[in-house]
Amino acid sequence: MNRRKFIEAMGVFGAVAVLPMSGYSAAKKPKYKMGLQLFSVNEDMTKDPIGTLKAVTAMGYEDFETFGFDGKKGTFYGHRPSEFKNILEDLQGTASSGHFGFSSYLEKSEDELMRFVDQCIEGARVLDMKYITWPWIAPEQRTIDNYKLMSGKLNRIGERVNAAGLGFAYHNHGFEFQDHGGENGFDIILKETDPALVKLQMDIYWVMHSSKRSPRTLIKEQPGRYVMWHIKDMDKNTKDYTELGKGSIDYADILPDHAESGLEFYFLEQGGNYAHSPMRSAADSASYFVKHLQNVF
């Protein structure tokens, strides 16, 4: 983000920027920090990570989930982990989780996978992350056999990550709920992974979009395992992403119980279909969340 764009953003988001502070200065402080999955503003983070983090911090976001780890270079958004941590600390921000690119290692050797896992651990430790998260598999990988293959790898990664003093989680989309002759990938993951080694990050949008079971039902089936949530809204017509408060998901009505879930962190996210721009959408969602939902966190 160049200087002109940053000033423009601050002009647009000026009212939003003070909401979290002014709205809660005299009230009970929320238990959880308001988090943002940085994929929501990925293009901005790629171009100008420091300026973008300054802008989203001004919107009230305090905690972040990274997306931009380069295993070959060992960097986050082009910065060494120690540099990126200093940037966050200067903004009084934290990064409690990261989405790491495990998908390409699904069919690689165990040695190659574990070398990458160790790179992830090294970077996550420097940032004081609590969780390393497997976020996605490619469309051509979404077969029943591969869900079973992945479940074994999830257990082994979880064992290694846990031994390093960190947590490991799997993040769902909608494809895991697709029926394959009476089976689906999500149930395989639940059945064949060890809850002590592999926690879950529930993307509530995708559960509402694609699962036959509600977020509350899934949590009742695996209490204490859903340690993180992704919160985003669903366009009323297209079912695509949209800004919080503009869609069809009534979060005040459907949110599961935090304690039953085992919730430790949540992250607002919007991966596309922006009304104006990613930064404006991040601001609009923050504003809505602070006004209508943060009181329950």
Backbone bond lengths (Angstrom), bond angles and torsions (degrees), N, CA, C in turn:
res aa  C-N    CA-C-N  psi(-1)  N-CA   C-N-CA  omega(-1)  CA-C   N-CA-C  phi
1 M - - - 1.457 - - 1.520 109.54 -
2 N 1.355 118.14 119.08 1.451 119.97 179.26 1.526 109.62 -79.47
3 R 1.347 115.57 176.82 1.465 119.82 -173.35 1.523 111.79 -62.31
4 R 1.343 116.13 -41.14 1.464 119.18 -178.56 1.522 110.47 -63.15
5 K 1.353 116.10 -45.23 1.458 119.59 -178.71 1.532 111.14 -66.32
6 F 1.340 117.16 -36.02 1.451 119.97 -179.71 1.522 110.60 -66.34
7 I 1.343 116.46 -43.87 1.467 120.36 178.53 1.520 110.40 -63.33
8 E 1.339 115.88 -40.46 1.458 120.32 178.22 1.532 110.42 -62.45
9 A 1.346 114.86 -43.41 1.461 118.88 179.75 1.516 111.04 -62.39
10 M 1.315 116.18 -42.61 1.454 119.30 -179.70 1.521 111.52 -66.70
11 G 1.326 116.28 -32.10 1.458 119.35 175.94 1.511 111.59 -66.40
12 V 1.313 116.35 -42.30 1.460 121.26 -179.68 1.520 110.75 -70.13
13 F 1.350 115.97 -38.89 1.453 120.09 -172.01 1.531 113.48 -98.83
14 G 1.347 116.29 8.57 1.451 118.40 -174.40 1.511 113.78 -53.81
15 A 1.333 115.52 -45.17 1.453 119.20 -179.60 1.515 111.10 -67.16
16 V 1.324 116.00 -36.40 1.456 120.07 -179.23 1.517 110.62 -67.30
17 A 1.327 115.78 -38.29 1.457 120.05 -171.74 1.519 112.95 -59.22
18 V 1.330 117.37 -30.59 1.463 119.07 -176.24 1.516 112.43 -92.15
19 L 1.333 118.17 -7.21 1.462 119.64 -174.32 1.522 114.05 -59.65
20 P 1.327 118.82 -51.05 1.456 117.48 -176.15 1.512 113.38 -61.17
21 M 1.344 116.38 -38.52 1.456 119.46 -178.88 1.528 111.15 -71.88
22 S 1.355 116.65 -53.07 1.445 120.16 -175.40 1.519 111.54 -69.60
23 G 1.336 116.59 -35.39 1.449 120.16 -176.59 1.511 113.48 -70.41
24 Y 1.339 117.37 -22.53 1.457 119.29 -174.32 1.527 113.32 -125.76
25 S 1.325 117.19 8.76 1.460 119.10 -177.97 1.519 111.29 -64.77
26 A 1.353 115.57 -36.11 1.458 118.48 -177.28 1.520 112.16 -102.83
27 A 1.313 117.00 -2.22 1.454 121.07 -178.17 1.518 110.09 -104.26
28 K 1.317 114.46 176.02 1.452 119.59 177.05 1.520 109.87 -63.79
29 K 1.326 115.88 130.56 1.455 119.79 -179.13 1.522 109.44 -70.47
30 P 1.358 117.36 134.70 1.471 119.30 178.76 1.522 111.18 -58.67
31 K 1.329 115.08 148.73 1.460 120.38 179.08 1.513 111.43 -67.85
32 Y 1.339 116.41 -35.57 1.461 121.81 -174.58 1.525 110.87 -107.94
33 K 1.304 116.42 142.57 1.455 120.81 171.97 1.527 109.83 -70.35
34 M 1.326 116.75 144.91 1.456 119.43 176.46 1.526 108.32 -75.46
35 G 1.341 115.35 118.02 1.456 120.73 -174.53 1.512 112.92 -105.45
36 L 1.318 115.70 156.07 1.466 123.08 177.49 1.524 108.99 -133.28
37 Q 1.323 116.95 127.06 1.462 121.07 169.54 1.527 106.41 -77.25
38 L 1.321 116.77 118.49 1.464 121.41 -171.06 1.520 113.84 -69.91
39 F 1.341 118.08 -8.22 1.463 119.19 171.90 1.532 110.47 -62.68
40 S 1.337 116.06 -23.65 1.463 120.65 177.97 1.521 112.14 -57.95
41 V 1.320 116.38 -32.54 1.473 121.78 -179.03 1.525 109.05 -124.11
42 N 1.324 115.93 40.07 1.458 120.76 -170.36 1.530 113.18 -61.54
43 E 1.329 117.15 -42.14 1.467 119.27 -179.95 1.519 110.60 -62.40
44 D 1.319 117.04 -41.32 1.465 120.81 178.16 1.524 111.19 -66.94
45 M 1.345 116.94 -39.94 1.457 120.41 178.43 1.526 111.28 -64.59
46 T 1.327 116.19 -35.82 1.460 119.98 179.64 1.515 111.33 -67.90
47 K 1.332 116.22 -39.06 1.462 120.78 -178.04 1.524 112.47 -78.55
48 D 1.313 116.94 -43.48 1.464 120.96 -174.43 1.522 109.81 -150.93
49 P 1.326 117.91 79.89 1.466 119.65 -175.94 1.523 113.97 -61.54
50 I 1.337 117.90 -38.44 1.463 119.68 -177.52 1.530 110.66 -68.21
51 G 1.328 116.95 -48.39 1.455 120.03 179.14 1.517 112.33 -62.47
52 T 1.327 116.15 -38.04 1.459 120.06 179.86 1.519 111.34 -67.59
53 L 1.327 116.98 -43.45 1.463 120.04 178.03 1.529 111.50 -63.74
54 K 1.313 116.77 -37.43 1.468 119.38 175.59 1.520 110.45 -60.47
55 A 1.323 116.30 -43.41 1.462 120.64 -177.23 1.526 111.68 -67.42
56 V 1.332 117.85 -45.88 1.467 118.84 -177.21 1.525 111.29 -73.05
57 T 1.331 117.30 -28.35 1.461 119.35 173.61 1.524 110.28 -65.80
58 A 1.335 116.49 -38.52 1.460 120.33 177.25 1.523 111.94 -64.34
59 M 1.329 117.04 -24.36 1.475 121.11 176.66 1.522 111.85 -75.96
60 G 1.325 117.66 -12.49 1.461 121.46 179.16 1.503 115.23 114.15
61 Y 1.337 117.69 -4.65 1.467 119.59 178.09 1.527 109.55 -71.31
62 E 1.330 115.73 134.96 1.466 121.23 -177.10 1.524 113.21 -116.70
63 D 1.326 115.90 -24.94 1.458 121.09 -174.18 1.523 107.96 -129.12
64 F 1.328 116.65 147.05 1.462 119.72 -174.09 1.519 111.15 -134.33
65 E 1.329 113.49 151.39 1.453 121.10 170.02 1.519 106.64 -114.23
66 T 1.323 116.36 120.93 1.458 120.90 -174.94 1.525 110.83 -78.79
67 F 1.318 114.17 160.04 1.461 122.13 175.91 1.525 110.29 -130.60
68 G 1.316 117.41 -22.94 1.456 120.71 -166.90 1.512 116.82 -98.61
69 F 1.338 118.19 50.30 1.465 119.68 177.82 1.522 109.97 -88.48
70 D 1.323 115.70 126.76 1.464 122.39 176.46 1.522 107.87 -103.03
71 G 1.335 116.44 104.73 1.463 120.32 -176.39 1.509 113.51 -63.54
72 K 1.327 116.93 -35.39 1.464 119.90 -178.74 1.525 111.70 -66.80
73 K 1.319 115.74 -38.20 1.470 120.14 -179.46 1.521 112.61 -96.72
74 G 1.346 116.22 -16.62 1.459 119.81 -178.00 1.512 112.86 69.57
75 T 1.333 117.13 35.21 1.464 121.18 -175.00 1.521 111.87 -122.37
76 F 1.328 115.35 156.29 1.451 123.58 170.69 1.525 108.11 -111.46
77 Y 1.317 116.16 116.00 1.464 121.33 179.14 1.538 111.67 52.39
78 G 1.330 115.02 40.21 1.456 120.76 177.27 1.512 115.07 82.89
79 H 1.322 118.28 -0.03 1.467 121.77 -178.79 1.526 110.07 -113.12
80 R 1.320 115.75 142.55 1.456 119.26 171.76 1.528 109.20 -60.43
81 P 1.329 118.06 150.07 1.466 119.75 -177.32 1.528 113.82 -51.69
82 S 1.320 117.03 -41.46 1.472 118.79 -179.91 1.521 111.36 -64.90
83 E 1.339 117.30 -37.16 1.463 120.90 177.18 1.525 110.73 -66.27
84 F 1.338 115.58 -44.05 1.456 119.40 -178.32 1.532 110.51 -65.69
85 K 1.327 116.89 -36.92 1.464 119.63 177.37 1.527 110.50 -64.12
86 N 1.335 117.32 -40.56 1.460 120.12 178.52 1.530 111.33 -62.72
87 I 1.340 115.93 -38.07 1.467 120.04 177.89 1.528 109.83 -61.70
88 L 1.330 115.83 -46.36 1.462 119.57 179.48 1.528 111.11 -63.99
89 E 1.318 117.15 -43.69 1.459 120.23 -178.62 1.520 111.62 -63.28
90 D 1.336 117.08 -37.56 1.466 120.45 177.79 1.532 111.33 -61.83
91 L 1.331 115.78 -27.25 1.464 121.06 179.71 1.526 111.71 -98.49
92 Q 1.332 116.60 6.51 1.461 123.16 -177.33 1.536 110.90 58.65
93 G 1.317 115.13 35.92 1.455 121.23 179.30 1.511 111.92 -109.21
94 T 1.328 115.39 165.50 1.456 122.44 177.92 1.529 109.20 -133.53
95 A 1.312 115.73 163.21 1.470 121.97 173.11 1.526 106.73 -128.02
96 S 1.317 116.68 101.11 1.461 120.63 -173.37 1.516 113.49 -86.29
97 S 1.350 116.37 -17.70 1.459 119.88 -179.39 1.513 108.96 -149.28
98 G 1.321 115.04 162.50 1.452 120.47 175.14 1.512 109.96 -142.66
99 H 1.327 116.26 140.93 1.467 121.35 170.50 1.523 107.44 -91.28
100 F 1.325 115.86 123.82 1.461 121.88 -175.57 1.533 109.47 -117.65
101 G 1.333 115.98 150.05 1.458 122.16 -170.75 1.514 115.00 -81.16
102 F 1.330 116.91 69.65 1.462 121.40 -178.60 1.522 113.31 -78.94
103 S 1.318 117.88 -20.33 1.461 121.12 -171.89 1.524 112.99 -53.55
104 S 1.323 116.64 -42.43 1.472 120.06 -177.17 1.518 112.99 -69.74
105 Y 1.337 117.43 -10.80 1.465 121.30 -179.67 1.529 112.36 -99.71
106 L 1.334 117.37 3.17 1.455 119.85 -176.43 1.524 112.32 -57.35
107 E 1.329 116.13 -41.03 1.464 119.92 -175.95 1.529 112.71 -108.36
108 K 1.331 116.45 12.55 1.457 120.07 177.57 1.521 109.88 -89.25
109 S 1.321 115.61 172.42 1.460 120.67 -177.36 1.526 111.16 -67.45
110 E 1.325 114.45 159.87 1.458 120.28 178.00 1.524 111.35 -60.89
111 D 1.318 117.23 -38.19 1.464 120.64 179.62 1.520 110.99 -63.39
112 E 1.335 116.51 -44.69 1.467 119.49 179.05 1.520 110.93 -63.13
113 L 1.324 116.63 -43.39 1.457 120.49 179.48 1.520 110.98 -60.80
114 M 1.316 117.04 -47.43 1.457 119.93 -175.87 1.526 112.42 -69.55
115 R 1.324 116.82 -29.40 1.472 118.44 173.83 1.523 110.06 -63.51
116 F 1.337 115.80 -41.62 1.464 119.21 177.97 1.529 111.08 -67.41
117 V 1.322 116.65 -40.39 1.463 120.14 177.52 1.519 110.12 -57.98
118 D 1.331 117.28 -43.15 1.464 120.58 179.43 1.524 111.66 -64.11
119 Q 1.341 117.35 -35.52 1.463 120.39 175.51 1.526 110.16 -64.27
120 C 1.320 116.10 -42.32 1.457 120.33 178.72 1.524 110.89 -62.92
121 I 1.316 116.21 -43.48 1.461 120.82 179.32 1.522 110.48 -60.61
122 E 1.313 116.31 -44.45 1.466 120.33 -178.93 1.525 110.91 -60.09
123 G 1.338 116.47 -46.89 1.458 119.72 179.60 1.511 112.44 -66.62
124 A 1.326 116.86 -42.19 1.462 121.22 -177.78 1.526 111.63 -65.32
125 R 1.323 116.55 -37.94 1.458 120.07 179.42 1.526 111.59 -62.08
126 V 1.314 116.27 -42.74 1.464 119.92 -178.85 1.523 110.18 -61.77
127 L 1.334 116.73 -37.78 1.457 120.79 -179.36 1.528 112.99 -82.95
128 D 1.330 117.22 -0.02 1.465 122.17 -176.63 1.522 111.85 59.42
129 M 1.324 116.64 35.33 1.461 120.18 175.99 1.524 109.69 -67.56
130 K 1.309 115.27 151.44 1.460 120.90 175.09 1.527 111.20 -95.81
131 Y 1.358 116.10 -27.46 1.461 119.80 -175.96 1.518 112.49 -136.35
132 I 1.321 114.31 140.15 1.460 123.68 165.66 1.530 105.60 -103.90
133 T 1.327 116.80 129.78 1.459 120.38 -171.71 1.525 111.82 -123.06
134 W 1.344 115.25 132.59 1.477 122.25 172.02 1.524 106.08 -86.89
135 P 1.353 119.01 116.78 1.454 119.55 -168.39 1.525 118.25 -102.56
136 W 1.357 119.04 -12.51 1.471 116.59 -163.57 1.520 109.80 -175.03
137 I 1.321 116.40 151.81 1.467 120.79 164.42 1.526 108.34 -130.54
138 A 1.323 115.53 153.39 1.461 121.53 -174.78 1.530 110.77 -69.85
139 P 1.332 117.56 155.01 1.470 120.82 -178.30 1.524 114.24 -52.73
140 E 1.327 116.94 -40.61 1.467 119.54 -178.34 1.528 112.89 -71.94
141 Q 1.324 117.58 -10.06 1.467 121.26 -179.51 1.534 112.99 -93.24
142 R 1.310 117.15 -5.31 1.465 120.99 -169.44 1.529 112.75 -86.16
143 T 1.313 114.89 69.17 1.457 122.28 176.87 1.522 108.99 -121.07
144 I 1.327 116.17 160.25 1.468 119.99 179.17 1.522 111.01 -59.24
145 D 1.334 116.53 -42.49 1.468 119.24 179.30 1.523 111.18 -61.43
146 N 1.322 116.87 -38.83 1.460 119.60 -179.85 1.525 112.34 -72.53
147 Y 1.324 117.96 -32.31 1.467 118.85 174.78 1.527 109.83 -63.44
148 K 1.327 116.66 -37.52 1.462 120.24 177.55 1.523 110.73 -69.43
149 L 1.339 116.57 -41.48 1.457 120.95 176.14 1.524 110.73 -61.24
150 M 1.331 115.78 -45.06 1.459 120.26 -178.87 1.523 111.42 -64.53
151 S 1.322 117.62 -38.21 1.464 120.26 -179.31 1.517 111.54 -59.07
152 G 1.322 116.77 -41.28 1.462 119.75 176.42 1.510 111.89 -63.08
153 K 1.320 115.59 -40.60 1.467 119.53 179.09 1.530 110.87 -68.89
154 L 1.324 117.52 -36.54 1.456 120.42 177.32 1.529 110.51 -59.71
155 N 1.325 116.70 -42.45 1.468 120.11 178.53 1.521 111.35 -61.91
156 R 1.322 116.04 -44.32 1.464 119.18 -177.21 1.531 111.62 -69.77
157 I 1.328 116.15 -38.38 1.469 118.73 175.70 1.523 110.06 -64.58
158 G 1.339 115.94 -44.52 1.453 119.71 179.68 1.511 112.62 -58.58
159 E 1.318 116.19 -39.90 1.466 120.14 178.51 1.523 110.73 -62.49
160 R 1.334 116.16 -42.27 1.468 120.50 -178.26 1.530 111.29 -70.60
161 V 1.323 115.57 -42.63 1.467 120.14 -179.25 1.524 110.35 -67.54
162 N 1.335 116.89 -43.06 1.458 120.37 178.34 1.525 111.43 -61.82
163 A 1.340 116.54 -39.49 1.464 120.52 179.07 1.519 111.56 -63.17
164 A 1.346 115.79 -24.85 1.463 120.43 178.22 1.526 112.33 -87.01
165 G 1.332 116.23 2.40 1.457 119.82 177.21 1.511 115.06 88.88
166 L 1.343 117.17 13.94 1.459 121.81 179.94 1.523 109.47 -118.40
167 G 1.332 115.69 165.29 1.447 120.96 175.23 1.518 110.83 -98.11
168 F 1.323 115.66 156.88 1.457 121.57 179.36 1.519 108.80 -129.12
169 A 1.340 116.55 139.47 1.460 120.40 -176.60 1.523 110.82 -141.55
170 Y 1.329 114.84 157.29 1.466 122.05 173.52 1.517 108.76 -112.77
171 H 1.330 116.19 133.77 1.465 123.22 -179.60 1.525 109.96 -104.81
172 N 1.323 116.19 127.10 1.465 119.80 -179.55 1.528 112.83 -88.13
173 H 1.328 114.54 151.76 1.467 121.84 163.71 1.525 106.44 -113.81
174 G 1.321 117.06 -146.09 1.458 120.00 177.61 1.509 113.27 -98.20
175 F 1.338 117.00 -23.90 1.468 119.91 -173.77 1.524 112.69 -65.55
176 E 1.330 117.51 -26.14 1.468 119.32 179.54 1.528 112.18 -64.42
177 F 1.333 117.38 -22.43 1.457 121.21 -177.34 1.534 112.52 -90.48
178 Q 1.319 116.40 -3.17 1.464 119.97 -179.35 1.521 110.40 -67.18
179 D 1.327 115.73 135.78 1.462 120.96 -178.10 1.529 111.55 -77.01
180 H 1.322 115.26 132.73 1.467 122.54 174.88 1.528 107.52 -123.48
181 G 1.323 116.96 79.59 1.458 120.05 178.67 1.507 114.21 60.92
182 G 1.326 116.72 41.07 1.459 120.92 179.27 1.513 114.55 94.20
183 E 1.312 117.91 -1.78 1.466 122.76 176.30 1.521 109.24 -121.47
184 N 1.316 115.70 157.82 1.462 119.33 171.02 1.522 109.69 -144.36
185 G 1.317 115.05 157.63 1.455 120.85 -174.16 1.503 114.27 -63.04
186 F 1.339 117.23 -35.27 1.455 119.41 -176.20 1.523 111.01 -66.72
187 D 1.333 116.54 -43.45 1.460 119.03 179.08 1.523 111.61 -64.72
188 I 1.335 116.58 -34.71 1.465 119.87 176.50 1.521 110.49 -63.74
189 I 1.325 116.17 -43.97 1.468 120.07 178.79 1.527 110.36 -61.52
190 L 1.339 116.61 -45.10 1.463 119.80 179.32 1.529 111.67 -60.89
191 K 1.320 116.19 -41.09 1.464 121.26 -175.03 1.514 112.90 -76.06
192 E 1.335 116.98 -37.23 1.458 119.76 -169.01 1.534 114.45 -104.71
193 T 1.316 117.57 4.32 1.463 119.36 173.80 1.524 109.25 -110.50
194 D 1.317 114.88 151.59 1.459 122.67 -178.63 1.529 109.03 -84.53
195 P 1.334 119.07 118.31 1.463 120.58 -179.10 1.528 113.98 -58.26
196 A 1.317 116.30 -24.36 1.464 119.23 178.52 1.523 111.77 -74.81
197 L 1.331 117.07 -23.75 1.462 121.53 -177.35 1.520 113.18 -103.39
198 V 1.316 117.21 -31.88 1.462 121.96 -173.68 1.523 109.35 -123.68
199 K 1.322 116.41 103.81 1.456 121.18 174.43 1.536 108.70 -84.02
200 L 1.321 116.37 177.14 1.458 121.40 -176.00 1.518 111.12 -126.45
201 Q 1.325 114.51 140.42 1.459 121.50 173.16 1.526 106.40 -110.71
202 M 1.311 116.22 108.14 1.464 120.16 -176.53 1.522 110.85 -82.73
203 D 1.328 115.67 118.37 1.452 120.52 169.37 1.529 106.03 -87.55
204 I 1.331 115.85 102.35 1.454 120.75 -172.00 1.526 111.18 -65.05
205 Y 1.328 116.94 -35.55 1.468 119.64 176.17 1.524 110.70 -56.39
206 W 1.325 117.23 -48.69 1.457 120.11 -175.71 1.526 111.86 -70.41
207 V 1.323 117.93 -31.34 1.465 119.77 174.41 1.525 109.41 -63.96
208 M 1.342 116.81 -45.55 1.464 120.42 179.48 1.526 111.15 -67.01
209 H 1.316 116.55 -31.80 1.466 122.55 -177.17 1.529 112.19 -75.35
210 S 1.343 117.41 -40.97 1.468 120.48 -164.57 1.517 116.73 -126.89
211 S 1.320 118.57 -17.92 1.461 120.24 -175.63 1.525 111.32 -92.11
212 K 1.330 115.76 147.85 1.460 121.10 173.91 1.524 111.12 -81.21
213 R 1.335 116.81 -11.47 1.453 122.00 179.21 1.526 110.04 -107.88
214 S 1.299 116.72 145.42 1.457 121.92 -179.00 1.524 110.30 -78.33
215 P 1.338 118.24 163.68 1.467 119.87 174.57 1.519 112.31 -55.25
216 R 1.319 117.36 -40.70 1.465 120.10 -179.49 1.520 111.69 -65.35
217 T 1.330 116.93 -40.14 1.467 120.31 179.31 1.519 111.34 -64.63
218 L 1.336 116.44 -44.72 1.462 119.70 179.23 1.520 110.92 -59.71
219 I 1.313 116.65 -40.69 1.464 120.29 -178.63 1.523 111.18 -69.96
220 K 1.320 117.72 -36.69 1.467 120.12 177.20 1.531 110.84 -63.38
221 E 1.330 116.06 -29.97 1.460 120.51 179.03 1.526 112.45 -76.67
222 Q 1.341 116.63 -26.27 1.469 121.32 -179.02 1.526 108.86 -137.50
223 P 1.321 119.11 62.67 1.467 120.59 -176.13 1.527 112.01 -61.84
224 G 1.309 114.76 142.04 1.458 121.17 177.28 1.504 115.20 81.96
225 R 1.331 117.36 -2.85 1.465 119.89 -173.79 1.529 113.44 -97.63
226 Y 1.329 117.17 -23.24 1.476 120.80 -176.26 1.520 109.04 -89.15
227 V 1.323 115.42 82.11 1.468 121.30 -170.90 1.524 113.18 -80.21
228 M 1.347 116.88 -14.17 1.465 120.90 178.55 1.514 109.49 -138.56
229 W 1.347 115.61 150.34 1.454 122.14 174.66 1.522 110.01 -124.61
230 H 1.329 116.07 147.53 1.462 122.76 164.79 1.521 107.33 -106.96
231 I 1.306 115.77 129.85 1.460 121.85 -176.78 1.520 109.31 -117.16
232 K 1.332 116.56 115.90 1.460 121.25 174.82 1.526 108.45 -152.96
233 D 1.315 116.19 161.15 1.460 121.15 -173.05 1.521 111.33 -101.92
234 M 1.358 115.46 165.72 1.455 122.91 -175.68 1.527 110.59 -119.53
235 D 1.328 116.41 124.20 1.459 120.78 178.53 1.532 110.24 -54.78
236 K 1.320 116.03 134.53 1.463 120.62 -174.49 1.520 112.89 -65.78
237 N 1.324 117.67 -26.44 1.462 120.65 -176.84 1.523 113.01 -101.66
238 T 1.332 116.66 -48.43 1.467 120.58 -173.13 1.529 113.57 -92.44
239 K 1.337 117.13 -16.69 1.468 123.84 -174.31 1.530 112.18 67.75
240 D 1.328 116.81 10.98 1.464 121.88 174.02 1.527 108.38 -76.71
241 Y 1.335 116.36 178.21 1.453 120.30 175.49 1.524 110.27 -65.58
242 T 1.321 115.98 157.00 1.455 121.17 169.32 1.523 108.62 -158.00
243 E 1.325 116.06 172.97 1.455 120.86 -179.08 1.529 110.35 -68.07
244 L 1.331 116.37 147.46 1.463 120.57 178.96 1.527 110.21 -56.34
245 G 1.313 115.09 135.22 1.450 120.38 179.03 1.507 114.46 91.21
246 K 1.320 117.76 -13.31 1.460 121.18 -179.61 1.527 112.35 -100.71
247 G 1.328 116.84 -5.76 1.451 120.58 -172.68 1.517 113.99 -108.89
248 S 1.328 114.95 -155.83 1.458 121.50 -171.56 1.525 114.16 -104.53
249 I 1.322 118.50 -3.57 1.466 120.33 -177.70 1.522 109.33 -89.68
250 D 1.316 116.03 118.08 1.462 121.85 178.36 1.530 107.91 -90.24
251 Y 1.320 116.04 88.08 1.462 119.92 -174.86 1.524 112.38 -63.70
252 A 1.311 116.81 -32.96 1.465 119.15 178.85 1.519 110.85 -61.83
253 D 1.331 116.76 -25.59 1.456 121.35 -177.66 1.526 113.09 -94.45
254 I 1.349 117.52 -33.94 1.472 119.04 -170.30 1.521 114.75 -103.41
255 L 1.324 119.13 -7.34 1.463 119.42 -176.51 1.526 111.82 -59.48
256 P 1.322 117.66 131.18 1.474 120.83 177.10 1.526 110.92 -72.11
257 D 1.309 115.35 171.41 1.455 121.95 176.04 1.524 109.62 -73.89
258 H 1.324 116.24 129.40 1.470 120.73 -176.66 1.525 111.44 -60.58
259 A 1.321 115.62 -47.60 1.465 119.46 -175.47 1.523 111.00 -66.14
260 E 1.324 117.18 -42.65 1.462 119.95 179.34 1.525 110.79 -63.53
261 S 1.333 116.23 -35.53 1.458 121.32 178.75 1.520 112.09 -69.31
262 G 1.348 115.72 -32.60 1.455 119.98 -170.28 1.513 111.58 85.48
263 L 1.331 116.40 22.05 1.464 122.15 -172.51 1.530 112.64 -59.21
264 E 1.336 114.59 130.55 1.458 121.78 174.47 1.529 111.69 -117.36
265 F 1.340 116.71 -36.03 1.464 121.14 -178.13 1.524 109.64 -145.18
266 Y 1.322 115.68 150.75 1.458 120.54 170.51 1.524 108.68 -133.39
267 F 1.327 115.28 154.89 1.458 120.69 -179.39 1.531 109.32 -137.36
268 L 1.327 116.79 126.37 1.456 120.44 170.70 1.527 107.35 -72.63
269 E 1.333 115.93 148.19 1.459 119.11 -178.45 1.517 109.81 -154.46
270 Q 1.314 115.67 146.64 1.462 122.28 167.45 1.518 107.33 -146.61
271 G 1.327 116.30 112.88 1.458 120.65 -172.52 1.507 115.33 -91.35
272 G 1.335 117.96 6.07 1.461 120.49 -179.50 1.510 110.67 166.51
273 N 1.349 116.05 -171.65 1.471 122.64 178.40 1.532 111.29 55.84
274 Y 1.323 116.07 46.18 1.465 121.45 -178.01 1.526 110.47 -76.27
275 A 1.330 116.65 136.72 1.459 120.62 179.55 1.526 111.26 -64.22
276 H 1.332 117.08 -37.94 1.467 121.87 -179.62 1.531 111.15 -128.51
277 S 1.329 115.69 -58.98 1.461 122.18 -179.08 1.522 107.73 -159.92
278 P 1.342 118.15 160.72 1.466 119.80 178.06 1.527 113.02 -56.54
279 M 1.337 117.20 -41.75 1.451 119.66 -178.53 1.528 111.93 -66.84
280 R 1.319 116.43 -41.55 1.468 119.67 177.93 1.525 110.57 -64.75
281 S 1.330 116.87 -39.25 1.456 120.04 178.78 1.529 111.25 -65.49
282 A 1.338 116.76 -40.09 1.467 120.22 177.41 1.525 110.56 -61.08
283 A 1.326 116.35 -39.20 1.465 120.83 178.91 1.524 111.38 -69.07
284 D 1.333 116.48 -44.55 1.463 120.20 -179.47 1.529 111.30 -63.06
285 S 1.330 116.67 -41.09 1.461 119.97 178.99 1.526 111.18 -66.90
286 A 1.328 116.51 -39.42 1.470 119.96 177.30 1.516 110.62 -61.83
287 S 1.334 116.63 -43.88 1.458 120.82 -179.86 1.521 111.44 -61.26
288 Y 1.333 116.32 -46.21 1.463 119.89 179.76 1.529 110.64 -63.93
289 F 1.322 116.27 -43.75 1.458 120.14 -177.73 1.524 111.00 -60.96
290 V 1.317 116.55 -45.57 1.464 120.44 -178.70 1.536 110.82 -62.46
291 K 1.312 116.45 -41.05 1.465 120.40 -176.85 1.527 113.27 -74.19
292 H 1.346 116.60 -34.89 1.463 118.82 -167.87 1.530 115.73 -118.81
293 L 1.326 118.91 -19.15 1.454 119.66 -172.89 1.521 114.90 -126.67
294 Q 1.324 118.08 -25.70 1.458 118.58 -172.53 1.520 112.13 -63.60
295 N 1.310 117.15 -23.20 1.481 119.81 179.92 1.528 112.32 -64.53
296 V 1.348 117.45 -20.53 1.466 119.35 178.81 1.529 111.80 -94.53
297 F 1.316 116.81 3.55 1.466 121.48 177.42 1.531 110.20 -112.75
